[in-house]
Amino acid sequence: MTILGNVHEGHWSVAVETAPAPCGAAGSRGYVCEICVTHERAGDKLFEHRFRHSRTFVSEREAVLEGLREGMTWIELKMANAFNM
């Protein structure tokens, strides 16, 4: 099963999608999450950044919550001009 989640803050949005992780070396499985951060104004997409979270999570719930948190942190850093893209 795939879990989707999204959060909107002003003109920024974070969308997260989970997926089963590939089988690890020890045979353990888990979930990964793909994060998409977008900046839209008046219906025009000004910016989009997609990335995968670096961790594998035990549950889909944990993966989607951490993905949303990571996306919101990314937005905070971008708005604070901590980096340029």
VEXFITOR-373891 format. One record per residue (C-alpha): x, y negated, z. Coordinates in Angstrom, 3 decimals. Example, Ala and Ser with C-alpha at 12.3 -4.5 7.8 and 13.67 -1.06 7.14 Angstrom:
! VEXFITOR-373891
{kolkol {12.300 4.500 7.800}},
{kolkol {13.670 1.060 7.140}},
//
This chain:
! VEXFITOR-373891
{kolkol {0.000 0.000 0.000}},
{kolkol {1.172 -3.528 -0.756}},
{kolkol {0.467 -6.443 1.569}},
{kolkol {0.323 -9.976 0.210}},
{kolkol {0.513 -13.131 2.296}},
{kolkol {0.710 -16.843 1.615}},
{kolkol {1.054 -20.103 3.485}},
{kolkol {0.491 -23.653 2.225}},
{kolkol {1.988 -26.803 3.708}},
{kolkol {1.319 -30.027 1.826}},
{kolkol {2.510 -29.509 -1.735}},
{kolkol {4.612 -26.465 -0.797}},
{kolkol {3.523 -22.820 -0.845}},
{kolkol {5.104 -19.561 0.248}},
{kolkol {3.849 -16.248 -1.144}},
{kolkol {5.143 -12.871 0.007}},
{kolkol {4.618 -9.388 -1.405}},
{kolkol {5.805 -6.195 0.269}},
{kolkol {6.907 -2.976 -1.395}},
{kolkol {8.299 0.356 -0.210}},
{kolkol {12.073 0.258 0.077}},
{kolkol {14.159 2.769 -1.850}},
{kolkol {15.240 5.767 0.217}},
{kolkol {18.354 4.897 2.240}},
{kolkol {21.503 6.961 2.716}},
{kolkol {20.125 8.575 5.871}},
{kolkol {16.780 9.263 4.197}},
{kolkol {15.097 6.463 6.117}},
{kolkol {12.409 4.422 4.417}},
{kolkol {10.891 1.081 5.148}},
{kolkol {9.565 -2.003 3.399}},
{kolkol {11.125 -4.921 1.590}},
{kolkol {9.534 -8.261 0.760}},
{kolkol {9.768 -10.569 -2.229}},
{kolkol {9.387 -14.276 -1.366}},
{kolkol {8.244 -16.994 -3.763}},
{kolkol {8.457 -20.669 -2.751}},
{kolkol {6.717 -23.221 -4.987}},
{kolkol {6.283 -26.976 -4.965}},
{kolkol {3.225 -28.273 -6.831}},
{kolkol {1.771 -31.726 -7.200}},
{kolkol {-1.584 -32.456 -8.885}},
{kolkol {-1.654 -28.957 -10.388}},
{kolkol {1.814 -29.236 -11.972}},
{kolkol {4.445 -26.745 -10.823}},
{kolkol {7.548 -28.802 -10.088}},
{kolkol {9.713 -26.106 -8.560}},
{kolkol {9.755 -22.339 -7.986}},
{kolkol {12.313 -20.166 -6.206}},
{kolkol {12.015 -16.362 -5.847}},
{kolkol {14.196 -14.206 -3.646}},
{kolkol {14.134 -10.930 -1.737}},
{kolkol {14.598 -10.854 2.017}},
{kolkol {17.943 -9.306 2.940}},
{kolkol {16.481 -6.863 5.482}},
{kolkol {14.452 -3.673 5.213}},
{kolkol {11.581 -3.549 7.719}},
{kolkol {9.991 -0.630 9.539}},
{kolkol {6.419 -1.811 8.883}},
{kolkol {4.702 -3.801 6.133}},
{kolkol {3.251 -6.140 8.762}},
{kolkol {6.743 -6.972 10.013}},
{kolkol {7.973 -7.464 6.418}},
{kolkol {5.209 -9.903 5.428}},
{kolkol {5.446 -11.946 8.645}},
{kolkol {9.224 -12.252 8.422}},
{kolkol {8.988 -13.086 4.715}},
{kolkol {6.555 -15.924 5.400}},
{kolkol {8.788 -17.179 8.216}},
{kolkol {11.851 -17.051 5.949}},
{kolkol {10.030 -18.937 3.189}},
{kolkol {8.892 -21.677 5.585}},
{kolkol {12.443 -21.989 6.942}},
{kolkol {13.714 -22.300 3.367}},
{kolkol {11.231 -25.156 2.742}},
{kolkol {12.300 -26.942 5.942}},
{kolkol {15.952 -26.760 4.894}},
{kolkol {15.153 -27.919 1.352}},
{kolkol {13.113 -30.896 2.626}},
{kolkol {15.949 -31.815 5.010}},
{kolkol {18.316 -31.895 1.983}},
{kolkol {20.444 -29.151 3.531}},
{kolkol {21.117 -27.899 -0.032}},
{kolkol {20.306 -28.816 -3.639}},
{kolkol {18.725 -26.638 -6.304}},
//
